[in-house]
Structure formats: C-alpha cells, structure tokens
C-alpha cells in the first residue's frame, strides 16, 4: 500500500489542468501548481526569472538552469 508520503507526486483530489505557460497537461504535486495553474517546470523557471531580476544569478546561469529543466 502506498501512502501520500511515499507517493507525493500528486495531491489527493487535485484535478488535471493545462499549464497556462507551456500547455503541458499536469496536476498539483504540492508545489503550488494548482494555485498558479502552471506545471512544476514552469514554476521553477519563474523562480529563476525572479533570481535573475534580483541579480542573484547571471543570464548565463539562468539559461543553463532552463536548459536543464527542459531536458
């Protein structure tokens, strides 16, 4: 038997939706995707965009992170 802790990929009762950014069919995994209607990858990219805007990372670092996420 798998528990929510062991299988935390999806939130119980969460519906499936298309990411408003990339269009990927996804659902909430507990990383706030359902609230923002974005997939986990796009949420991470948004996080790196904020870091770039705040001069916490360089454009090169941002580009590398995005490449890694989109593999």
C-alpha positions in Angstrom: 0.0 0.0 0.0 1.4 3.4 -1.0 0.8 6.4 1.4 0.7 10.1 0.5 4.2 10.5 1.9 5.6 7.6 -0.2 3.9 8.8 -3.3 3.9 12.6 -3.1 3.8 13.2 -6.8 0.1 14.3 -6.8 -2.1 15.9 -4.2 -5.2 13.9 -3.3 -8.2 15.2 -5.0 -6.4 17.6 -7.4 -7.7 17.9 -10.9 -5.8 17.8 -14.1 -5.2 21.1 -15.9 -3.1 22.5 -18.8 -0.2 24.7 -17.7 -1.0 28.3 -18.7 2.6 28.8 -19.8 3.6 25.7 -21.8 0.3 23.9 -22.2 1.5 20.7 -20.6 -1.2 18.6 -19.0 -0.4 18.4 -15.3 -1.8 18.5 -11.8 -0.8 19.8 -8.4 2.0 17.9 -6.8 2.1 20.0 -3.7 4.4 22.6 -5.1 1.6 25.2 -5.6 1.0 24.3 -9.3 -2.8 24.2 -8.8 -3.0 27.6 -7.4 -0.9 29.1 -10.2 -2.2 26.7 -12.9 1.4 26.1 -14.0 3.5 22.9 -14.2 6.4 22.3 -11.9 9.0 23.1 -14.6 7.4 26.5 -15.4 7.2 27.3 -11.6 10.9 26.6 -11.3 11.7 28.7 -14.3 9.6 31.6 -12.8 11.7 31.2 -9.6 14.9 31.5 -11.7 13.5 34.5 -13.5 13.0 36.2 -10.2 16.5 35.4 -9.2 17.8 36.9 -12.4 15.8 40.1 -12.0 17.2 40.4 -8.4 20.7 39.9 -9.7 21.1 36.7 -7.7 22.2 34.8 -10.8 23.7 35.7 -14.2 21.9 35.4 -17.5 24.3 32.5 -18.3 23.3 30.7 -15.1 19.6 31.3 -15.9 20.0 29.9 -19.4 21.8 26.8 -18.1 19.1 26.2 -15.4 16.3 26.5 -18.0 18.2 24.1 -20.4 18.5 21.6 -17.5 14.8 21.9 -16.6 13.6 21.4 -20.2 15.6 18.2 -20.9 
